[in-house]
Amino acid sequence: MDISTIIGLILGLLSLLGGFMLEGGDMGALMIYTAAIIVFGGTFGAVIVSFPLSKLKQIPSALRMAFIEQKHNPQQAIDEIVEMATIARREGVLALEQRAQDNPNPFLKEGLMMVVDGTDPELTRQILELEMDALEHEHEGYAKIFESAGGYAPTMGIIGTVLGLIHVLGNLEDPNSLGPKIAVAFAATLYGVASANVIYLPIANKIKIRSSELMNERELMLEGILALQAGENPQLIKKKLSSFLHVKNKAAQEESVVADVQES
């Protein structure tokens, strides 16, 4: 599980509820099931109308992407590519066949197998870039579902509040009950705005960030595969791929490259 996602959701909800309670609010005043039905039911209904069934079936995958931390180790990928580039220069690319088949990363495995099979470099780039584009497009679809929910939820909250006010204004016989009834009506707005900004939109952003991290790692692998296929110097490959690392890690990586070059 991605602990940051869990902590963020819990902290956001507790902050809203805790602030309300500290002001002397009654927790029971927020538990309005009719408002919840209008807001969440209306939001889910609008999302279902907006997307085909094939996209809606991807919601579990989108949630896994947001809540389950995916391990990315670009430094390990660089080390693997540099090691294989060294082997390829000494023994030829055919010596990489078994290592390529045993590689646990499907993207890197496919690219290496194309190198071993002697695929044209331009065709190798085209195939791998098409796969990256397809995956990125799929992730964008994940995020759009939650972005749509984040857009619909506040509107459904306003609709729920309007419906509540219509009910209140249609029953003015007891002026003393107007205050509590109006407060109940505005609970729908709270549900809509809070769910959009604490749940739906943050999840969409987390999916985008996860996708960006994965695409960056695959771009690194793609450049490494093509450099290996071109027979470039392993240490130059290492230096080139280090540009994909975070700025604070790049300096340490470049020092390692200089040391390796000096030793060689």
Wavefront OBJ file of the C-alpha trace (Angstrom):
o trace
v 0.000 0.000 0.000
v 1.057 3.562 -0.684
v 1.175 5.015 2.814
v 1.173 8.618 1.555
v -2.190 8.151 -0.162
v -3.733 6.579 2.929
v -2.293 9.206 5.281
v -3.404 12.019 2.994
v -6.992 10.819 2.821
v -7.205 10.213 6.565
v -5.579 13.547 7.392
v -7.833 15.437 5.012
v -11.031 13.909 6.369
v -9.951 14.178 10.000
v -9.003 17.820 9.526
v -12.447 18.653 8.179
v -14.274 16.739 10.878
v -11.892 17.797 13.649
v -12.196 21.466 12.779
v -15.969 21.164 12.767
v -15.958 19.453 16.153
v -13.595 22.030 17.651
v -16.063 24.732 16.695
v -18.651 22.947 18.806
v -20.326 21.122 15.966
v -22.279 17.916 16.418
v -21.019 14.981 14.373
v -24.574 13.765 13.986
v -25.430 16.956 12.122
v -23.141 15.860 9.285
v -24.576 12.365 8.940
v -27.382 13.174 6.510
v -28.101 10.055 4.489
v -30.422 11.817 2.043
v -27.678 14.293 1.117
v -25.220 11.417 0.732
v -27.600 9.602 -1.597
v -28.054 12.677 -3.782
v -24.367 13.598 -3.968
v -22.660 10.209 -4.231
v -25.438 8.539 -6.177
v -25.677 11.472 -8.573
v -21.899 11.632 -8.996
v -21.545 7.928 -9.699
v -24.492 8.070 -12.084
v -22.973 10.961 -14.028
v -19.637 9.144 -14.257
v -21.366 6.003 -15.539
v -23.132 8.052 -18.221
v -19.865 9.775 -19.189
v -17.748 6.677 -19.802
v -18.318 3.427 -21.703
v -18.414 0.181 -19.761
v -14.952 -0.778 -21.011
v -13.511 2.302 -19.264
v -15.530 1.809 -16.080
v -14.113 -1.700 -15.759
v -10.689 -0.075 -15.372
v -11.643 1.634 -12.093
v -10.173 -1.195 -9.953
v -6.894 -0.914 -11.888
v -6.937 2.862 -11.391
v -7.461 2.458 -7.647
v -4.627 -0.056 -7.425
v -2.391 2.417 -9.214
v -3.278 5.148 -6.706
v -3.194 3.080 -3.512
v -0.491 0.486 -4.199
v 3.044 1.804 -4.374
v 4.861 0.751 -7.499
v 8.551 0.075 -7.140
v 10.691 2.105 -9.528
v 14.450 1.812 -9.383
v 15.975 3.729 -12.307
v 19.457 3.332 -10.851
v 19.093 -0.445 -10.981
v 17.873 -0.225 -14.583
v 20.913 1.871 -15.500
v 23.268 -0.605 -13.865
v 21.636 -3.533 -15.693
v 21.818 -1.803 -19.073
v 25.438 -0.755 -18.572
v 26.383 -4.292 -17.532
v 24.689 -5.753 -20.594
v 26.285 -3.117 -22.841
v 29.674 -4.220 -21.503
v 28.887 -7.860 -22.262
v 27.602 -6.957 -25.747
v 30.832 -5.091 -26.608
v 32.971 -8.002 -25.494
v 30.942 -10.984 -26.674
v 28.316 -9.601 -29.049
v 24.590 -8.992 -28.578
v 23.764 -12.693 -28.920
v 25.398 -13.209 -25.530
v 22.514 -11.225 -24.003
v 19.773 -13.621 -25.093
v 19.494 -15.583 -21.858
v 19.777 -12.459 -19.686
v 17.080 -10.793 -21.755
v 14.720 -13.737 -21.430
v 15.225 -13.850 -17.660
v 14.733 -10.100 -17.129
v 11.694 -9.508 -14.860
v 10.791 -6.156 -16.456
v 8.580 -6.907 -19.507
v 9.407 -3.629 -21.266
v 13.165 -4.040 -20.908
v 12.891 -7.716 -21.782
v 11.037 -6.993 -25.010
v 13.493 -4.299 -26.035
v 16.515 -6.473 -25.354
v 15.009 -9.377 -27.277
v 14.537 -7.115 -30.297
v 18.202 -6.138 -30.039
v 19.240 -9.790 -29.839
v 17.031 -10.623 -32.837
v 18.716 -7.906 -34.893
v 15.659 -5.690 -35.296
v 16.293 -2.406 -37.082
v 17.018 0.332 -34.473
v 14.387 2.682 -35.878
v 11.769 -0.074 -35.821
v 12.787 -0.924 -32.251
v 12.249 2.699 -31.225
v 8.889 2.885 -33.001
v 7.541 -0.298 -31.402
v 8.623 0.624 -27.884
v 7.390 4.218 -28.204
v 4.001 2.970 -29.424
v 3.758 0.737 -26.357
v 4.664 3.655 -24.103
v 2.081 5.906 -25.770
v -0.603 3.247 -25.389
v 0.153 2.792 -21.689
v 0.265 6.542 -21.071
v -3.092 6.930 -22.825
v -4.527 4.193 -20.626
v -3.317 5.968 -17.497
v -4.821 9.237 -18.727
v -8.132 7.397 -18.958
v -7.761 6.295 -15.340
v -7.230 9.877 -14.196
v -10.078 11.278 -16.294
v -12.599 9.072 -14.504
v -11.720 10.582 -11.133
v -11.343 14.063 -12.572
v -14.876 13.762 -13.907
v -16.127 12.629 -10.508
v -14.340 15.624 -8.979
v -16.130 17.911 -11.394
v -19.579 16.407 -10.919
v -19.527 16.083 -7.122
v -19.681 19.831 -6.244
v -22.478 20.324 -8.755
v -24.407 17.433 -7.258
v -23.857 19.033 -3.865
v -25.401 22.277 -5.078
v -28.312 20.352 -6.569
v -28.819 18.583 -3.251
v -28.780 21.917 -1.408
v -31.300 23.420 -3.821
v -33.587 20.431 -3.386
v -33.269 20.780 0.390
v -34.103 24.496 0.249
v -37.107 23.809 -1.949
v -38.344 21.422 0.716
v -37.649 23.958 3.479
v -39.332 26.856 1.700
v -42.329 24.688 0.915
v -42.931 24.110 4.630
v -42.799 27.472 6.415
v -45.459 26.725 9.012
v -42.840 26.292 11.757
v -40.283 29.153 11.613
v -38.306 27.666 14.506
v -37.369 24.642 12.423
v -36.022 26.649 9.484
v -32.460 26.889 10.851
v -31.890 23.145 11.332
v -33.544 22.328 8.007
v -31.399 24.815 6.117
v -28.284 23.394 7.800
v -29.306 19.919 6.637
v -29.770 21.237 3.109
v -26.237 22.632 3.025
v -24.784 19.277 4.067
v -25.104 18.216 0.428
v -22.812 21.037 -0.678
v -20.305 19.968 1.971
v -20.390 16.367 0.753
v -19.894 17.402 -2.849
v -17.055 19.879 -2.357
v -15.255 17.780 0.259
v -15.392 14.528 -1.712
v -14.147 16.269 -4.854
v -11.190 17.999 -3.214
v -10.193 15.366 -0.657
v -10.878 12.152 -2.582
v -11.533 12.309 -6.331
v -9.142 15.023 -7.556
v -6.209 13.950 -5.331
v -6.569 10.370 -6.566
v -6.524 11.630 -10.165
v -3.353 13.598 -9.456
v -1.702 10.600 -7.802
v -2.436 8.488 -10.889
v -0.863 11.151 -13.116
v 2.259 11.261 -10.966
v 2.531 7.475 -10.948
v 2.186 7.443 -14.738
v 4.837 10.135 -15.128
v 7.288 8.141 -12.992
v 6.675 4.989 -15.019
v 7.030 6.806 -18.352
v 10.281 8.388 -17.221
v 11.662 4.986 -16.269
v 10.620 3.489 -19.594
v 12.105 6.413 -21.520
v 15.346 5.709 -19.678
v 15.162 2.038 -20.667
v 14.362 2.917 -24.276
v 17.391 5.187 -24.625
v 19.546 2.564 -22.934
v 18.351 -0.188 -25.264
v 19.015 1.927 -28.354
v 22.451 2.960 -27.073
v 23.287 -0.676 -26.357
v 22.111 -1.642 -29.834
v 24.305 1.080 -31.353
v 27.342 -0.327 -29.536
v 28.056 2.835 -27.550
v 30.640 2.906 -24.795
v 29.067 1.527 -21.581
v 30.321 4.416 -19.479
v 28.941 6.947 -21.950
v 25.638 5.102 -21.796
v 25.742 5.390 -18.026
v 26.385 9.116 -18.267
v 23.583 9.591 -20.784
v 21.052 7.678 -18.719
v 21.990 9.527 -15.549
v 20.165 12.557 -16.977
v 16.902 10.772 -16.208
v 17.667 10.645 -12.511
v 16.568 13.234 -9.993
v 18.809 16.281 -9.809
v 20.016 15.476 -6.301
v 21.044 11.977 -7.402
v 22.633 13.099 -10.642
v 25.744 14.595 -9.053
v 26.551 11.356 -7.241
v 25.943 9.403 -10.435
v 28.325 11.610 -12.453
v 31.049 11.206 -9.818
v 30.671 7.447 -10.157
v 30.976 7.718 -13.935
v 34.186 9.772 -13.688
v 35.684 7.250 -11.290
v 34.798 4.361 -13.605
v 36.304 6.109 -16.619
v 39.500 6.835 -14.737
v 39.779 3.232 -13.615
v 39.287 1.996 -17.162
l 1 2 3 4 5 6 7 8 9 10 11 12 13 14 15 16 17 18 19 20 21 22 23 24 25 26 27 28 29 30 31 32 33 34 35 36 37 38 39 40 41 42 43 44 45 46 47 48 49 50 51 52 53 54 55 56 57 58 59 60 61 62 63 64 65 66 67 68 69 70 71 72 73 74 75 76 77 78 79 80 81 82 83 84 85 86 87 88 89 90 91 92 93 94 95 96 97 98 99 100 101 102 103 104 105 106 107 108 109 110 111 112 113 114 115 116 117 118 119 120 121 122 123 124 125 126 127 128 129 130 131 132 133 134 135 136 137 138 139 140 141 142 143 144 145 146 147 148 149 150 151 152 153 154 155 156 157 158 159 160 161 162 163 164 165 166 167 168 169 170 171 172 173 174 175 176 177 178 179 180 181 182 183 184 185 186 187 188 189 190 191 192 193 194 195 196 197 198 199 200 201 202 203 204 205 206 207 208 209 210 211 212 213 214 215 216 217 218 219 220 221 222 223 224 225 226 227 228 229 230 231 232 233 234 235 236 237 238 239 240 241 242 243 244 245 246 247 248 249 250 251 252 253 254 255 256 257 258 259 260 261 262 263 264
